[in-house]
Amino acid sequence: MASIRELKKDINNVMGDIIEAVYITDAANNKQDSKEGAAVIDEAIATFDGLIAEVNKKDVDNRSKHLKGVRQELEKKAEGLVEKVNKLG
């Protein structure tokens, strides 16, 4: 069960870092509360909620395979969000 805890921490840390990067990028460009930044933050929060819901699913056939899939989805979604953050600057 430690892997589930680590996966949840990873999801939390990655999405938190992306949200923080949006704030830093907006501040560096003197664009506090930009619509583009807010959209990336909203997407990060929705991604967080979706991934945590997937981790918490109990009725899956192969739990280990399911969690590996969630980790891969985290990496894929995080890459997309980072690209959007980079476009903000």
Rosetta constraint file for C-alpha pairs under 8 A:
AtomPair CA 1 CA 5 HARMONIC 6.75 0.50
AtomPair CA 2 CA 6 HARMONIC 6.19 0.50
AtomPair CA 3 CA 7 HARMONIC 6.01 0.50
AtomPair CA 4 CA 8 HARMONIC 6.21 0.50
AtomPair CA 4 CA 55 HARMONIC 7.31 0.50
AtomPair CA 4 CA 67 HARMONIC 7.79 0.50
AtomPair CA 5 CA 9 HARMONIC 6.24 0.50
AtomPair CA 6 CA 10 HARMONIC 6.07 0.50
AtomPair CA 7 CA 11 HARMONIC 6.18 0.50
AtomPair CA 7 CA 71 HARMONIC 7.13 0.50
AtomPair CA 8 CA 12 HARMONIC 6.16 0.50
AtomPair CA 8 CA 52 HARMONIC 6.80 0.50
AtomPair CA 8 CA 55 HARMONIC 7.61 0.50
AtomPair CA 9 CA 13 HARMONIC 5.98 0.50
AtomPair CA 10 CA 14 HARMONIC 5.93 0.50
AtomPair CA 11 CA 15 HARMONIC 6.11 0.50
AtomPair CA 11 CA 48 HARMONIC 6.60 0.50
AtomPair CA 11 CA 51 HARMONIC 7.44 0.50
AtomPair CA 11 CA 52 HARMONIC 7.67 0.50
AtomPair CA 11 CA 74 HARMONIC 6.90 0.50
AtomPair CA 12 CA 16 HARMONIC 5.90 0.50
AtomPair CA 12 CA 48 HARMONIC 7.08 0.50
AtomPair CA 13 CA 17 HARMONIC 5.98 0.50
AtomPair CA 14 CA 18 HARMONIC 6.28 0.50
AtomPair CA 14 CA 78 HARMONIC 7.19 0.50
AtomPair CA 15 CA 19 HARMONIC 6.24 0.50
AtomPair CA 15 CA 44 HARMONIC 5.87 0.50
AtomPair CA 15 CA 45 HARMONIC 7.32 0.50
AtomPair CA 15 CA 48 HARMONIC 6.55 0.50
AtomPair CA 15 CA 78 HARMONIC 7.41 0.50
AtomPair CA 16 CA 20 HARMONIC 6.12 0.50
AtomPair CA 17 CA 21 HARMONIC 6.05 0.50
AtomPair CA 18 CA 22 HARMONIC 6.38 0.50
AtomPair CA 18 CA 41 HARMONIC 7.83 0.50
AtomPair CA 18 CA 44 HARMONIC 7.33 0.50
AtomPair CA 18 CA 78 HARMONIC 7.86 0.50
AtomPair CA 18 CA 81 HARMONIC 7.24 0.50
AtomPair CA 18 CA 82 HARMONIC 6.75 0.50
AtomPair CA 18 CA 85 HARMONIC 7.62 0.50
AtomPair CA 19 CA 23 HARMONIC 6.56 0.50
AtomPair CA 19 CA 40 HARMONIC 7.72 0.50
AtomPair CA 19 CA 41 HARMONIC 5.54 0.50
AtomPair CA 19 CA 44 HARMONIC 7.00 0.50
AtomPair CA 20 CA 24 HARMONIC 6.22 0.50
AtomPair CA 21 CA 25 HARMONIC 5.97 0.50
AtomPair CA 21 CA 85 HARMONIC 7.09 0.50
AtomPair CA 22 CA 26 HARMONIC 6.03 0.50
AtomPair CA 22 CA 37 HARMONIC 5.83 0.50
AtomPair CA 22 CA 40 HARMONIC 7.51 0.50
AtomPair CA 22 CA 41 HARMONIC 7.24 0.50
AtomPair CA 22 CA 85 HARMONIC 6.01 0.50
AtomPair CA 22 CA 88 HARMONIC 7.89 0.50
AtomPair CA 23 CA 27 HARMONIC 6.04 0.50
AtomPair CA 23 CA 32 HARMONIC 7.63 0.50
AtomPair CA 23 CA 37 HARMONIC 7.56 0.50
AtomPair CA 24 CA 28 HARMONIC 6.05 0.50
AtomPair CA 25 CA 29 HARMONIC 6.26 0.50
AtomPair CA 25 CA 85 HARMONIC 7.61 0.50
AtomPair CA 25 CA 88 HARMONIC 6.95 0.50
AtomPair CA 25 CA 89 HARMONIC 6.10 0.50
AtomPair CA 26 CA 30 HARMONIC 6.02 0.50
AtomPair CA 26 CA 31 HARMONIC 4.85 0.50
AtomPair CA 26 CA 32 HARMONIC 5.46 0.50
AtomPair CA 26 CA 33 HARMONIC 7.40 0.50
AtomPair CA 26 CA 34 HARMONIC 7.05 0.50
AtomPair CA 26 CA 37 HARMONIC 7.05 0.50
AtomPair CA 26 CA 88 HARMONIC 7.53 0.50
AtomPair CA 26 CA 89 HARMONIC 7.61 0.50
AtomPair CA 27 CA 31 HARMONIC 6.01 0.50
AtomPair CA 27 CA 32 HARMONIC 5.84 0.50
AtomPair CA 29 CA 89 HARMONIC 6.90 0.50
AtomPair CA 33 CA 37 HARMONIC 6.88 0.50
AtomPair CA 33 CA 38 HARMONIC 6.62 0.50
AtomPair CA 34 CA 38 HARMONIC 6.16 0.50
AtomPair CA 35 CA 39 HARMONIC 6.16 0.50
AtomPair CA 36 CA 40 HARMONIC 6.46 0.50
AtomPair CA 36 CA 88 HARMONIC 7.15 0.50
AtomPair CA 37 CA 41 HARMONIC 6.23 0.50
AtomPair CA 37 CA 85 HARMONIC 7.58 0.50
AtomPair CA 37 CA 88 HARMONIC 7.11 0.50
AtomPair CA 38 CA 42 HARMONIC 6.08 0.50
AtomPair CA 39 CA 43 HARMONIC 6.16 0.50
AtomPair CA 40 CA 44 HARMONIC 6.13 0.50
AtomPair CA 40 CA 81 HARMONIC 6.86 0.50
AtomPair CA 40 CA 84 HARMONIC 7.00 0.50
AtomPair CA 40 CA 85 HARMONIC 7.22 0.50
AtomPair CA 41 CA 45 HARMONIC 6.22 0.50
AtomPair CA 42 CA 46 HARMONIC 6.18 0.50
AtomPair CA 43 CA 47 HARMONIC 6.01 0.50
AtomPair CA 43 CA 81 HARMONIC 7.99 0.50
AtomPair CA 44 CA 48 HARMONIC 6.09 0.50
AtomPair CA 44 CA 81 HARMONIC 7.23 0.50
AtomPair CA 45 CA 49 HARMONIC 6.23 0.50
AtomPair CA 46 CA 50 HARMONIC 6.15 0.50
AtomPair CA 47 CA 51 HARMONIC 6.06 0.50
AtomPair CA 47 CA 77 HARMONIC 7.54 0.50
AtomPair CA 48 CA 52 HARMONIC 6.11 0.50
AtomPair CA 49 CA 53 HARMONIC 6.15 0.50
AtomPair CA 50 CA 54 HARMONIC 6.29 0.50
AtomPair CA 51 CA 55 HARMONIC 6.26 0.50
AtomPair CA 51 CA 70 HARMONIC 6.68 0.50
AtomPair CA 51 CA 74 HARMONIC 7.24 0.50
AtomPair CA 52 CA 56 HARMONIC 6.18 0.50
AtomPair CA 53 CA 57 HARMONIC 6.41 0.50
AtomPair CA 54 CA 70 HARMONIC 6.93 0.50
AtomPair CA 55 CA 67 HARMONIC 6.52 0.50
AtomPair CA 55 CA 70 HARMONIC 7.01 0.50
AtomPair CA 58 CA 63 HARMONIC 7.88 0.50
AtomPair CA 60 CA 66 HARMONIC 7.19 0.50
AtomPair CA 62 CA 66 HARMONIC 6.17 0.50
AtomPair CA 63 CA 67 HARMONIC 6.16 0.50
AtomPair CA 64 CA 68 HARMONIC 6.30 0.50
AtomPair CA 65 CA 69 HARMONIC 6.27 0.50
AtomPair CA 66 CA 70 HARMONIC 6.34 0.50
AtomPair CA 67 CA 71 HARMONIC 6.26 0.50
AtomPair CA 68 CA 72 HARMONIC 6.27 0.50
AtomPair CA 69 CA 73 HARMONIC 6.12 0.50
AtomPair CA 70 CA 74 HARMONIC 6.13 0.50
AtomPair CA 71 CA 75 HARMONIC 6.39 0.50
AtomPair CA 72 CA 76 HARMONIC 6.25 0.50
AtomPair CA 73 CA 77 HARMONIC 6.01 0.50
AtomPair CA 74 CA 78 HARMONIC 5.88 0.50
AtomPair CA 75 CA 79 HARMONIC 6.17 0.50
AtomPair CA 76 CA 80 HARMONIC 6.50 0.50
AtomPair CA 77 CA 81 HARMONIC 6.23 0.50
AtomPair CA 78 CA 82 HARMONIC 6.05 0.50
AtomPair CA 79 CA 83 HARMONIC 6.26 0.50
AtomPair CA 80 CA 84 HARMONIC 6.46 0.50
AtomPair CA 81 CA 85 HARMONIC 6.24 0.50
AtomPair CA 82 CA 86 HARMONIC 6.14 0.50
AtomPair CA 83 CA 87 HARMONIC 6.37 0.50
AtomPair CA 84 CA 88 HARMONIC 6.58 0.50
AtomPair CA 85 CA 89 HARMONIC 7.28 0.50
